[in-house]
Amino acid sequence: MKTVTTTVLANRKISPDFYELVFSWKSSWGEPVPGNFLELKVNNNTAPMLRRPFAFSGFSAETETASLIYQVRGTSTNLLTEKREGDSIGIIAPLGNGFSIDGDSPIIAVAGGVGLGPILFAANEATKAGKKVTFVTVRFGKILMRFSVPITVLKVFLEMWFNIFRHSQQVR
Ligand SMILES: Cc1cc2nc3c(=O)[nH]c(=O)nc-3n(C[C@H](O)[C@H](O)[C@H](O)COP(=O)(O)OP(=O)(O)OC[C@H]3O[C@@H](n4cnc5c(N)ncnc54)[C@H](O)[C@@H]3O)c2cc1C
């Protein structure tokens, strides 16, 4: 766990109320794993006074970047939407125990809302490790396409939706 200042690399709107924040991450700060989170202070003012927690949605040691997906809820997240490339943000991270996916069984990853980030991170890591992942999400169907999700995840995801669609046609 470290208290550091990171630099915003991108802050993309991915749906009416969700954003993806990509920021610099030095390897010397530790290696975030799925389930880890950070505490973020959106500015140096007294309001908002407290840091806000957000889960990591990705991390790359090669590019020294990390990301999170956030929903605009209140004071801090509204201010966060105003962050631009090159802006600084103070964070404490990585926090939490995280989780790992062991074994060779196929994985069904189910996520939505503010829970999308850490599960997307886990699904991507499992795919990189050669595991078969089915990503189940409803609200974020279109958004998922906008991430650099490994093709195996997307492919299985599309296949699964096609199967659900076909099944629903048969039931009618
Ligand atoms: C471990 C952990 C990980 C998390 N990971 C993520 C993540 O990956 N992505 C994500 O989007 N979120 C995540 N969250 C939730 C996130 O921390 C909160 O959404 C965020 O702190 C909101 O901060 P804010 O300043 O924008 O909202 P706040 O201003 O703190 O408001 C939060 C909510 O309370 C309501 N509220 C505020 N004041 C009042 C009041 N006086 N009366 C009634 N209601 C009020 C607001 O309308 C809003 O809905 C996580 C939380 C935890 C604990």
The ligand as a Tripos MOL2 file, in Angstrom:
@<TRIPOS>MOLECULE
LIG
   53    58     1     0     0
SMALL
NO_CHARGES

@<TRIPOS>ATOM
      1 C1        -14.4470   -1.0730   -1.6590 C.3       1 LIG1
      2 C2        -15.3120   -0.2200   -2.5610 C.ar      1 LIG1
      3 C3        -15.0810   -0.2410   -3.9390 C.ar      1 LIG1
      4 C4        -15.8710    0.5370   -4.7800 C.ar      1 LIG1
      5 N1        -15.6270    0.4750   -6.1160 N.ar      1 LIG1
      6 C5        -16.3430    1.2600   -6.9490 C.ar      1 LIG1
      7 C6        -16.0910    1.2250   -8.3510 C.ar      1 LIG1
      8 O1        -15.2320    0.4930   -8.8670 O.2       1 LIG1
      9 N2        -16.8400    2.0480   -9.1370 N.ar      1 LIG1
     10 C7        -17.8080    2.8820   -8.6190 C.ar      1 LIG1
     11 O2        -18.4690    3.6020   -9.3770 O.2       1 LIG1
     12 N3        -18.0500    2.9230   -7.2930 N.ar      1 LIG1
     13 C8        -17.3530    2.1420   -6.4470 C.ar      1 LIG1
     14 N4        -17.6030    2.1940   -5.1150 N.ar      1 LIG1
     15 C9        -18.6070    3.1470   -4.6390 C.3       1 LIG1
     16 C10       -17.9890    4.5610   -4.6190 C.3       1 LIG1
     17 O3        -16.9950    4.6120   -3.6150 O.3       1 LIG1
     18 C11       -19.0490    5.6360   -4.3260 C.3       1 LIG1
     19 O4        -20.0020    5.6440   -5.3660 O.3       1 LIG1
     20 C12       -18.3740    7.0020   -4.2210 C.3       1 LIG1
     21 O5        -17.7000    7.0670   -2.9840 O.3       1 LIG1
     22 C13       -19.3800    8.1110   -4.3180 C.3       1 LIG1
     23 O6        -18.6980    9.3020   -4.0010 O.3       1 LIG1
     24 P1        -19.3310   10.7120   -4.3520 P.3       1 LIG1
     25 O7        -18.5440   11.7430   -3.5990 O.co2     1 LIG1
     26 O8        -19.4510   10.9130   -5.8160 O.co2     1 LIG1
     27 O9        -20.7830   10.5930   -3.7970 O.3       1 LIG1
     28 P2        -21.3210   11.1160   -2.3840 P.3       1 LIG1
     29 O10       -21.4300   12.6160   -2.4480 O.co2     1 LIG1
     30 O11       -20.4970   10.5430   -1.2940 O.co2     1 LIG1
     31 O12       -22.7700   10.4720   -2.4040 O.3       1 LIG1
     32 C14       -22.9480    9.0420   -2.4560 C.3       1 LIG1
     33 C15       -24.4210    8.7510   -2.5310 C.3       1 LIG1
     34 O13       -25.0660    9.2470   -1.3540 O.3       1 LIG1
     35 C16       -26.0700   10.1620   -1.7180 C.3       1 LIG1
     36 N5        -26.0480   11.2400   -0.7200 N.ar      1 LIG1
     37 C17       -25.0270   12.0870   -0.4800 C.ar      1 LIG1
     38 N6        -25.3630   12.9500    0.5100 N.ar      1 LIG1
     39 C18       -26.6160   12.6190    0.8970 C.ar      1 LIG1
     40 C19       -27.5090   13.1190    1.8750 C.ar      1 LIG1
     41 N7        -27.1890   14.1380    2.6790 N.pl3     1 LIG1
     42 N8        -28.7140   12.5260    1.9970 N.ar      1 LIG1
     43 C20       -29.0640   11.4930    1.1950 C.ar      1 LIG1
     44 N9        -28.2530   10.9840    0.2690 N.ar      1 LIG1
     45 C21       -27.0630   11.5290    0.1140 C.ar      1 LIG1
     46 C22       -25.7220   10.6640   -3.1080 C.3       1 LIG1
     47 O14       -26.8700   11.0840   -3.8260 O.3       1 LIG1
     48 C23       -25.0990    9.4360   -3.7110 C.3       1 LIG1
     49 O15       -26.0700    8.5790   -4.2650 O.3       1 LIG1
     50 C24       -16.8790    1.3870   -4.2500 C.ar      1 LIG1
     51 C25       -17.0920    1.4230   -2.8700 C.ar      1 LIG1
     52 C26       -16.3300    0.6220   -2.0520 C.ar      1 LIG1
     53 C27       -16.5900    0.6520   -0.5530 C.3       1 LIG1
@<TRIPOS>BOND
     1     1     2 1
     2     2     3 ar
     3     2    52 ar
     4     3     4 ar
     5     4     5 ar
     6     4    50 ar
     7     5     6 ar
     8     6     7 ar
     9     6    13 1
    10     7     8 2
    11     7     9 ar
    12     9    10 ar
    13    10    11 2
    14    10    12 ar
    15    12    13 ar
    16    13    14 ar
    17    14    15 1
    18    14    50 ar
    19    15    16 1
    20    16    17 1
    21    16    18 1
    22    18    19 1
    23    18    20 1
    24    20    21 1
    25    20    22 1
    26    22    23 1
    27    23    24 1
    28    24    25 2
    29    24    26 1
    30    24    27 1
    31    27    28 1
    32    28    29 2
    33    28    30 1
    34    28    31 1
    35    31    32 1
    36    32    33 1
    37    33    34 1
    38    33    48 1
    39    34    35 1
    40    35    36 1
    41    35    46 1
    42    36    37 ar
    43    36    45 ar
    44    37    38 ar
    45    38    39 ar
    46    39    40 ar
    47    39    45 ar
    48    40    41 1
    49    40    42 ar
    50    42    43 ar
    51    43    44 ar
    52    44    45 ar
    53    46    47 1
    54    46    48 1
    55    48    49 1
    56    50    51 ar
    57    51    52 ar
    58    52    53 1
@<TRIPOS>SUBSTRUCTURE
     1 LIG1         1 GROUP 0 **** ****
